[in-house]
Amino acid sequence: MKRLSQLKPSQLQNKICLLRVDLNIEFEEKDAFRLQAILPTIKFLIKNGAKVAILSHRGRPPEASSVKRQASGYTLRPFAKIISELLKKPVHFIDYNVFQKLKSEIENSPAGSIFLLENLRFFPEEEKNDKQFAKKLASLGDIYINDAFAVSHRANASVAAIAEFLPSYAGLVLEKEIENLDAIMKDFKKPLIIILGGAKVSDKVGLIDNFSKKADYFLIGGAMANTFFVNQGLPMGDSLYDKKVDLAGLLRRLGRKIILPLDLVSYRKQILDIGPETINNYQKFIQSANTIVWNGPVGFIENKKFAKGTEEIAKAIRQLADKNKKAKIAIGGGETINALKAISHKLKANVFLSTGGGAMLEYLAGKKLPGIQALEK
């Protein structure tokens, strides 16, 4: 796989670089983790005299006229001003479906110019990985750079098919993701502890399978713990769990490696957090670890009353990172990262925050990600 960091300045000078990033965030906040993550690659490109056309999606716009969709909360227009303020450089927003205007505008712009295209999911061809649409996108530039790890598990036109039509490279974020997650899979030190929570149970089964022999323990919380309990025949009331996933076989096969909550916090027939005994038990496992993977909160953190379990796990991980500088820690998922950053603004170098939640899970499950496969051809 070719990497942007390996290119010489002369290879970028006056080149139009189509940069796929991930602006799929709920609010246009200047400190949003994924927003901050895209800045180093943009700076690298403009420093070396390239022209940058930023490609991204945001949400899943409903079928409607282009005018209505642009006026909705799905437009990327606000990000032009925000990115401009962060970089202290103008960012020119390009409206919906104006490819020819964009091409001429970029070609006639000076080196270091930055453009932002409208939400690519306003085009139905994007999610269909349509080759003709990808070719049309590719015609706008000279080089393609994928820096959107968070969407690299999706076979979308601007992520996968586009790489067939241009010299294609991994951006600085994608490069860092691969290096860190590969280290977790291939160069980890035991004990290896994996902490899994959140609502998307089926997404995490593949990771458990892939690490079944490597990991020492899986600490389980959230809807995944509830699903394990249901598969054991325990009543869950109105608690969130996955009715379609059967974890009974996984529990029988892995036995002592699956660590379930000892006590729980409930409210109105719903399990909403792990209890103090479980927090204490999980902290002991964390303190003994040399490698940790964490994806998903262990409680309903949208309500402060049920965030204690997740906060205490975050504190234990921060303490481990401070104490054991050789420990490797990888954390993914927006809610999980926010929980850690809320109790520690300055993280140690041995803590890696992944920009991808679902993509991280699939990569660690050993699956081939379309966006990464496209760069290897």
N, C-alpha and C positions, 0 to 999 in steps of 0.2 A: 504494500500500500504506500503510495506516494504522499509525502507530508509537506505542508506549506512551509514549515520551518527549514526545510532543506533547500528551498529556492534561493537563488542569488538575487540581489536587488535589480540587476539588469534584466532578469526574467520577469519582473513585475512592473518595471517602469512603463507608464502609459498604457498598461494592460487594463481591460475592463474585467473586473473580478466579480462574478456572481457569487455572493456569499449567503448560503442558507443558514439561518440562525433560528432560534426558538423564542418568539415573543408571545407565546401562548400563556400569558399571565393574566390574572383576574383584574388587577388594577395597574394603572400606569405609574407605579411608584419608582422613584429614582434609586432606591436601595433594594429593589427586587433582585433576588439572587440570580435568576436567569438573565435579567437585563444587564447586570454588572458583568456577567460572564462573557458576553459577546464583545466587550470593549477591547480586550487585548489584541484580538485578531484584526479588528478594524484599524486600530492604531498601527499595527505591524504593516498592514497593507498600504495605508496612506503615507507612512514614513518612508516606504520604499517606492513611492511614486505611482502607485496603482490608483485606479478609479474604482469605487466600490458601489455595487448595486445590491442592496440587502433584500433577501427574499425570506418571507415567513408566512405562517398562517396564524390565525387566532380563533379559537373556538370552532364551532360547527354551525356556520350561518344557515338559516332555513332557506328553503327555496323561495325566492322572491325576485322582484326586479332589481337590477343593479343599483338603481338610485336608492331604493328602500334599504337595501343591504348596507350600502355605504353610510347611510344616515344612522344605522343601528350601532349597537355596542361592539360590533365585530370589526369595525374599521381599524386600520393600523395608523391612521393619520396622526393621532396624538403622540405616537412614538417618535415621529420626525422631530418634533420640538424637544422632547425629552432627551433623545440621543444627541441632538445638537448641543443641548446645554451640558450634557455629561462630557462630550468631546471638545466642547468650545469651538466647534466648527459647524458651518451650515449643513443641514441635511435636507435634501430636496425630496418632497413627497410626490410620487407619481400616481395619478388617479387610475381608476379601474379601466382595464382593456384599452390601453394606449401604447401598444408595443412600439409602433413605428416612431411615435413622438419620443419615447424613451430612448430608443436606439440613437437617434440623431442628437438628442440632448446630451447624452453621455459622451458620445464621440467628440462633440464640440466643446466639452467641458475641460478645464485644466486638470493636470495630475493632482491627485489627492481629493478629488470631488467625491461626495457621498450622496447616494440616492436610496430611497426606501420605496419599494413597490407596495401596492395595496394588497390586502389579504388574499393569498393565493387560493384559499378555499371558496372565494367567490366564483371560481371557475370549477365546475363539476369534474372537469378532466384531471384536476390535481389529485384527488383521492383515488381516481381510477388508474393512476400511473400511466396515463395516456402518452404514447410515444410522440405523437404529433404535437401535442401541447408541450411536452418536454423539449422537443426540437425547436419550437417557437421561442420558448424561454432561453434556450441555449444560444439562439441567434443574437441575443442581446449582448453577449460577452465573449471574452477570449479564454477565460479560465473559470472553472467551477470549483468552489470550496465548500465542503460540508462541515459546518461547525455546530450542527444541531443534533447532538447525540440523543436528546430527549425524544426526537421523532424518527430516529434512524431505524427503529423497529417497524416503521410503517413503509410500505411500498407505495410511496407517493411520487408523482412526476418530478417534483423539485428535489427529491431526496434520492431516488433510485434511477429512473429512466434518463434523467438529464445527463448523467455521467457518461452515457454512451456517445454524446455529441461534442464533448469538450475535454481537454486535458483536465483531470480532476484530482483534487488533493484533500486530505484531512486537515481541518483548521486546528488552531492551537488548543481549543477546548476539546475537540474530539480526540486529538492526539493524547491529551492528558487523561481523558477518560479511559482509553484503551490501555495505556501504560499502568494506571492504578488498578483497574479491575483485573487485568492480566496478572498483576503481582499478587492480588488476593487469591486468584485461582491456582497459580503455578509456583509462587514463591512465598507461601504463608508459613508462619511459625505457630505451632500448637502451644497452648490450647486455642482452637478456633471456635469462636462463639458466634452464632447467627441469631439475631433478634428480629422477629417478624410480628407485625401487627397490622393495623389498618383494616379496610373494608374489603379489598379485592383479594379474596382467598385463593381463587383458581390461579391467579397470576403468580402465586408464590410456591405452588406445588412443584413446578419444574426446578426451581432453585433448591428445594429440599432434596429432590431426587439426585440432582447433580452433585450436591455436597454431602450426600448420605454417608459416604465413606471418609470424606475429608474432615468434616466438622465433628467437634467433640460433643457439642450440645446445641439444640435449637430452643431458644427461650421464646415462648409463644404468648401473645396477648391479642386483644381486640376481637374482631369477628372470626379470625382464624382459631383462636382458643375456643370460642363458642361453638364453632363447627366441629372441633375435636370432641367437645363435651356432648353435642347432639349425637355424634356417631357412637358414643359410649352409652347412649340411651338416657342421658340426663335431660331433664326438662329445662328449657331455655326461656319460657314465657314469651315476651315480645322482643327479646334480644336479637340483635343483628347477627345472622349467620348465613352461610351459603347452602341452600337446599340441594344444589346440583352436584356438590363435591362430596365424595365419600373418602374420609381420611382414616377410616378404621384400619385399612390394610397398611397404610403408612405408619400408623402408631404401632401395630403389631410387628412390623419389620424393623423399625428403628428403636422400639422399646425405650430404654433408659435415656436415649439421646433427646427425646422430645420432653421438654420440661414445661408443664402446664401450670397455670396459677393455682396457688394453695388456698387463696381467699380472694373475694371479689367485692366490688362496690356496686350495689344495685339501687335502682330508683324506678318506681312504678313498673315493676315486672321486667325491667331491662337491666342487663349487666353493662355497666358503663366505664368501668376501670378495674385495674388490678388492686388488691388490698395491700395493707402494710406488711403482712407476712411475706407475700409474694415479692414486694419491692425489696425487702431485705434479702430474700433468697436470690433474686436476680442480680442484685448488687454484688453478692459474693462471687457469682460466676463471672461477672464482668471484671472484677478486681483481679481475678486469676488469669485473664486472657492475654494472649500475645497478638491475636488477630480478631477483629470484630467486623461483622457486617450487620447493619441495622437498616431496615426498611419498614416503615409503618408505625404510627403511634399505637400504644397499648390501651388507650382509652378514648372516650369521646371528648377530645381536647377542645372542641368548639365551645364547650362549657367549662369555665375555669374550675368548677367543682370536681370535674372528672379528668383533670389534666395532671394530677399529682404523680401518677404512675409513670407517665411519659417524661415529666420533668425530672423525676428522681433517676430514671435511667440515663437521661441526658447528663445529669450531674456526675453520675458514676463513670460515664464514658469520658467526660472532661477530666476527671481526676485521674483516670487511667492514663490518658494522653500526657498529662502533666508529669506523672510519676514514672511511666515507662516510655522513654523516648524511642525505643525500638519497636514498640507496638504499632501495628498497621490497622487503621480504622477507616472503613468506607461506609458512608451514610447516604441514602437516597430517598427521594420522595419529598415533595414540598413541605408537607406538614411536619415530617420528621426533622428536616433541616431547620425549619422555623423554631421548633422546640429546642434544638441545640443552640441556635444562635441567640435565642431569648435569654439563655442563662450564661452565655459566654460569647462576647463580641469578638474576642481575639482567640482564634483557635490555633493549636499547635500544628506544625508542619506535617506531623504524622496522622492528621485527620483529613481525609479526603471527602469532600462534599460533591456528590454526583449531581449533574444537572438533569439526569433522567430518573424517573421513578419506575415506570413500566419498562423502559429500555434497559435500565440497570438490571432489573429482575430477569429479563429475557437473556441478556448477555451472560449473567452469572449462571443461568440455567443451561448454558452451553448452546443456545440457539444461534443461528446465523441471522444477523440483522441485515435487511435489504440495503440500508444506506451504507453500511460498511462493506458489504459484498460488492456493491457497485464500484467502490474505489479500488477494489483488488483485481478488477478485470483488465 
